[in-house]
Amino acid sequence: MAADSSAPPQAGWTKDATPRRAFFRGIIEAPSVSIVVVIITFIGFGALARDMGFDLAQAIFVSATVFALPGQVVLADQVGQSLPLLAAFLGVTLTAVRLLPLTASLLPNLRGSNTPRWLQYLLSHFIAVTIWVESMRRLPPIPRELRVPYYMGFAGTLFIANLLATGLGFFLASTVSTPVAAALIFLTPVYFLLALIAVSRDLSDSLALGIGFVLGPILFVFAPGFDLALTGLIGGTIAYWALRRRERKEAE
Protein backbone atom coordinates (compact mmCIF):
# COMPACT_ATOMS: atom_id res chain seq x y z
CA MET A 1 0.00 0.00 0.00
CA ALA A 2 1.37 3.39 -0.95
CA ALA A 3 2.09 5.88 1.79
CA ASP A 4 -0.27 8.80 2.21
CA SER A 5 1.49 11.64 0.43
CA SER A 6 -0.63 14.18 2.31
CA ALA A 7 0.60 13.02 5.73
CA PRO A 8 3.26 15.22 7.34
CA PRO A 9 6.80 13.80 7.52
CA GLN A 10 7.53 12.07 10.80
CA ALA A 11 9.97 13.50 13.31
CA GLY A 12 13.31 11.66 13.25
CA TRP A 13 13.15 10.49 16.86
CA THR A 14 9.81 8.69 16.37
CA LYS A 15 11.33 5.73 14.52
CA ASP A 16 10.88 2.67 16.77
CA ALA A 17 9.99 5.02 19.66
CA THR A 18 7.94 3.76 22.59
CA PRO A 19 5.28 5.74 24.50
CA ARG A 20 7.75 6.04 27.39
CA ARG A 21 10.35 7.58 25.11
CA ALA A 22 7.73 9.92 23.63
CA PHE A 23 6.78 11.09 27.13
CA PHE A 24 10.36 11.96 28.05
CA ARG A 25 10.87 13.52 24.62
CA GLY A 26 7.97 15.84 25.40
CA ILE A 27 9.67 16.84 28.65
CA ILE A 28 13.02 17.43 26.94
CA GLU A 29 11.49 19.52 24.16
CA ALA A 30 9.26 21.54 26.49
CA PRO A 31 11.72 24.44 27.01
CA SER A 32 11.04 27.09 24.39
CA VAL A 33 10.28 30.77 24.01
CA SER A 34 6.64 30.07 24.80
CA ILE A 35 7.56 28.33 28.05
CA VAL A 36 9.66 31.31 29.15
CA VAL A 37 6.88 33.76 28.27
CA VAL A 38 4.25 31.76 30.16
CA ILE A 39 6.48 31.34 33.22
CA ILE A 40 7.04 35.10 33.32
CA THR A 41 3.31 35.79 33.07
CA PHE A 42 2.53 33.34 35.88
CA ILE A 43 5.09 35.10 38.03
CA GLY A 44 3.01 38.19 37.39
CA PHE A 45 -0.15 36.33 38.40
CA GLY A 46 1.45 35.13 41.63
CA ALA A 47 2.29 38.72 42.54
CA LEU A 48 -1.18 39.90 41.55
CA ALA A 49 -2.87 37.15 43.57
CA ARG A 50 -1.00 38.14 46.73
CA ASP A 51 -1.90 41.78 46.14
CA MET A 52 -5.56 40.73 45.92
CA GLY A 53 -5.42 38.98 49.29
CA PHE A 54 -4.79 35.37 48.30
CA ASP A 55 -2.49 33.19 50.36
CA LEU A 56 0.12 30.95 48.72
CA ALA A 57 -2.00 27.79 48.73
CA GLN A 58 -4.96 29.63 47.20
CA ALA A 59 -2.84 31.20 44.46
CA ILE A 60 -1.34 27.84 43.47
CA PHE A 61 -4.76 26.15 43.69
CA VAL A 62 -6.21 28.70 41.26
CA SER A 63 -3.33 28.16 38.82
CA ALA A 64 -3.75 24.38 39.03
CA THR A 65 -7.53 24.25 38.63
CA VAL A 66 -8.20 27.12 36.22
CA PHE A 67 -4.90 26.88 34.30
CA ALA A 68 -5.82 29.73 31.96
CA LEU A 69 -4.41 33.13 32.78
CA PRO A 70 -7.40 35.31 31.76
CA GLY A 71 -9.72 33.24 33.95
CA GLN A 72 -7.26 33.38 36.83
CA VAL A 73 -6.97 37.16 36.57
CA VAL A 74 -10.76 37.53 36.46
CA LEU A 75 -11.14 35.30 39.52
CA ALA A 76 -8.47 37.19 41.47
CA ASP A 77 -10.03 40.52 40.54
CA GLN A 78 -13.54 39.42 41.53
CA VAL A 79 -12.40 37.96 44.85
CA GLY A 80 -10.15 40.94 45.52
CA GLN A 81 -13.18 43.23 45.17
CA SER A 82 -15.20 41.00 47.55
CA LEU A 83 -17.79 40.34 44.87
CA PRO A 84 -20.16 37.32 45.20
CA LEU A 85 -18.68 33.95 44.26
CA LEU A 86 -21.43 33.50 41.68
CA ALA A 87 -20.19 36.58 39.82
CA ALA A 88 -16.63 35.21 39.93
CA PHE A 89 -17.88 31.82 38.69
CA LEU A 90 -19.72 33.39 35.76
CA GLY A 91 -16.76 35.59 34.89
CA VAL A 92 -14.33 32.67 34.81
CA THR A 93 -16.81 30.56 32.83
CA LEU A 94 -17.20 33.25 30.17
CA THR A 95 -13.43 33.57 29.78
CA ALA A 96 -13.15 29.78 29.45
CA VAL A 97 -15.65 29.61 26.58
CA ARG A 98 -12.93 30.77 24.21
CA LEU A 99 -11.06 27.52 24.90
CA LEU A 100 -13.90 25.36 23.61
CA PRO A 101 -12.99 25.67 19.89
CA LEU A 102 -9.33 25.10 20.77
CA THR A 103 -10.25 21.88 22.58
CA ALA A 104 -12.55 20.78 19.76
CA SER A 105 -9.77 21.27 17.20
CA LEU A 106 -6.92 19.75 19.21
CA LEU A 107 -8.46 16.60 20.71
CA PRO A 108 -9.18 14.92 17.33
CA ASN A 109 -5.52 15.41 16.42
CA LEU A 110 -4.38 14.14 19.79
CA ARG A 111 -6.43 11.11 20.74
CA GLY A 112 -6.08 7.64 19.26
CA SER A 113 -8.78 5.11 18.47
CA ASN A 114 -8.48 3.55 21.95
CA THR A 115 -7.98 6.69 24.05
CA PRO A 116 -10.39 6.34 27.02
CA ARG A 117 -12.85 9.12 27.68
CA TRP A 118 -11.49 9.88 31.16
CA LEU A 119 -8.05 10.46 29.66
CA GLN A 120 -9.51 12.82 27.07
CA TYR A 121 -11.06 14.86 29.89
CA LEU A 122 -7.67 14.99 31.59
CA LEU A 123 -5.92 16.02 28.39
CA SER A 124 -8.45 18.80 27.79
CA HIS A 125 -7.66 20.37 31.16
CA PHE A 126 -4.18 21.28 29.93
CA ILE A 127 -5.45 22.95 26.75
CA ALA A 128 -4.62 26.61 27.16
CA VAL A 129 -3.67 29.05 24.44
CA THR A 130 0.08 28.42 24.53
CA ILE A 131 -0.24 24.64 24.72
CA TRP A 132 -2.75 24.66 21.85
CA VAL A 133 -0.42 26.69 19.62
CA GLU A 134 2.60 24.52 20.41
CA SER A 135 0.62 21.26 20.09
CA MET A 136 -0.80 22.17 16.69
CA ARG A 137 2.76 22.88 15.57
CA ARG A 138 4.46 19.86 17.15
CA LEU A 139 1.97 17.00 16.93
CA PRO A 140 1.41 16.52 13.16
CA PRO A 141 4.86 14.93 12.49
CA ILE A 142 4.42 12.54 15.43
CA PRO A 143 2.65 9.18 14.88
CA ARG A 144 -0.79 9.16 16.47
CA GLU A 145 0.03 6.43 18.97
CA LEU A 146 2.84 8.58 20.42
CA ARG A 147 0.99 11.88 20.56
CA VAL A 148 -0.72 11.44 23.93
CA PRO A 149 2.46 10.54 25.88
CA TYR A 150 4.41 13.29 24.12
CA TYR A 151 1.66 15.78 24.92
CA MET A 152 1.55 14.70 28.55
CA GLY A 153 5.30 15.19 28.87
CA PHE A 154 5.22 18.61 27.22
CA ALA A 155 2.00 19.91 28.82
CA GLY A 156 2.80 18.42 32.22
CA THR A 157 6.15 20.17 32.28
CA LEU A 158 4.51 23.49 31.46
CA PHE A 159 1.84 22.85 34.10
CA ILE A 160 4.41 22.26 36.86
CA ALA A 161 6.51 25.21 35.71
CA ASN A 162 3.46 27.47 35.95
CA LEU A 163 2.71 26.35 39.50
CA LEU A 164 6.31 27.03 40.53
CA ALA A 165 6.19 30.41 38.79
CA THR A 166 2.99 31.29 40.65
CA GLY A 167 4.71 30.54 43.94
CA LEU A 168 7.76 32.54 42.92
CA GLY A 169 5.63 35.51 41.94
CA PHE A 170 3.80 35.29 45.26
CA PHE A 171 7.07 35.62 47.19
CA LEU A 172 8.30 38.39 44.88
CA ALA A 173 5.09 40.38 45.32
CA SER A 174 6.75 42.79 47.73
CA THR A 175 9.24 43.78 45.01
CA VAL A 176 6.83 43.70 42.03
CA SER A 177 4.22 46.45 41.78
CA THR A 178 0.72 45.79 40.46
CA PRO A 179 1.38 47.63 37.13
CA VAL A 180 4.52 45.53 36.60
CA ALA A 181 2.60 42.33 37.37
CA ALA A 182 -0.09 43.38 34.88
CA ALA A 183 2.59 44.05 32.26
CA LEU A 184 4.05 40.57 32.79
CA ILE A 185 0.61 39.01 32.38
CA PHE A 186 0.13 40.97 29.14
CA LEU A 187 3.03 39.04 27.59
CA THR A 188 0.74 36.03 27.02
CA PRO A 189 -1.69 37.68 24.56
CA VAL A 190 1.26 39.33 22.82
CA TYR A 191 2.94 35.94 22.39
CA PHE A 192 -0.32 34.35 21.22
CA LEU A 193 -0.79 37.05 18.59
CA LEU A 194 2.74 36.61 17.26
CA ALA A 195 2.33 32.81 17.27
CA LEU A 196 -0.90 33.05 15.29
CA ILE A 197 0.84 35.19 12.70
CA ALA A 198 3.70 32.68 12.50
CA VAL A 199 1.44 29.64 12.01
CA SER A 200 -0.93 31.29 9.50
CA ARG A 201 -0.61 29.19 6.38
CA ASP A 202 -3.36 30.27 4.01
CA LEU A 203 -5.53 33.17 2.96
CA SER A 204 -8.31 32.46 5.44
CA ASP A 205 -5.93 32.63 8.41
CA SER A 206 -4.39 35.90 7.26
CA LEU A 207 -7.81 37.34 6.44
CA ALA A 208 -9.20 36.47 9.86
CA LEU A 209 -6.22 38.09 11.59
CA GLY A 210 -6.43 41.19 9.39
CA ILE A 211 -10.14 41.64 10.08
CA GLY A 212 -9.46 41.16 13.79
CA PHE A 213 -6.85 43.93 13.75
CA VAL A 214 -9.37 46.32 12.19
CA LEU A 215 -12.54 45.31 14.05
CA GLY A 216 -11.00 44.78 17.50
CA PRO A 217 -10.32 48.43 18.37
CA ILE A 218 -13.62 49.57 16.81
CA LEU A 219 -15.77 47.09 18.71
CA PHE A 220 -13.83 47.80 21.90
CA VAL A 221 -15.21 51.34 21.70
CA PHE A 222 -18.75 50.57 20.54
CA ALA A 223 -19.37 47.15 22.18
CA PRO A 224 -17.20 46.90 25.29
CA GLY A 225 -17.49 43.53 26.98
CA PHE A 226 -18.55 41.85 23.73
CA ASP A 227 -15.72 43.11 21.55
CA LEU A 228 -13.61 39.94 21.52
CA ALA A 229 -16.56 37.63 20.90
CA LEU A 230 -17.95 39.79 18.09
CA THR A 231 -14.52 40.27 16.52
CA GLY A 232 -13.92 36.52 16.45
CA LEU A 233 -17.41 35.75 15.16
CA ILE A 234 -17.37 38.33 12.39
CA GLY A 235 -13.75 37.84 11.38
CA GLY A 236 -13.96 34.06 11.44
CA THR A 237 -17.22 34.01 9.47
CA ILE A 238 -15.88 36.29 6.75
CA ALA A 239 -12.65 34.30 6.51
CA TYR A 240 -14.58 31.02 6.31
CA TRP A 241 -16.88 32.41 3.64
CA ALA A 242 -13.90 33.67 1.60
CA LEU A 243 -12.18 30.27 1.85
CA ARG A 244 -15.29 28.39 0.74
CA ARG A 245 -15.79 30.77 -2.17
CA ARG A 246 -12.21 30.28 -3.31
CA GLU A 247 -12.57 26.50 -3.07
CA ARG A 248 -15.72 26.59 -5.20
CA LYS A 249 -13.97 28.68 -7.84
CA GLU A 250 -11.02 26.29 -7.90
CA ALA A 251 -13.39 23.34 -8.22
CA GLU A 252 -15.08 24.95 -11.21
PyMOL commands that set and color helices and strands:
alter all, ss='L'
color gray80, all
select helices_A, chain A and resi 12-14+19-28+33-51+56-66+69-80+85-96+99-110+117-125+129-138+144-171+173-175+178-199+203-222+227-251
alter helices_A, ss='H'
color red, helices_A
deselect
rebuild
show_as cartoon
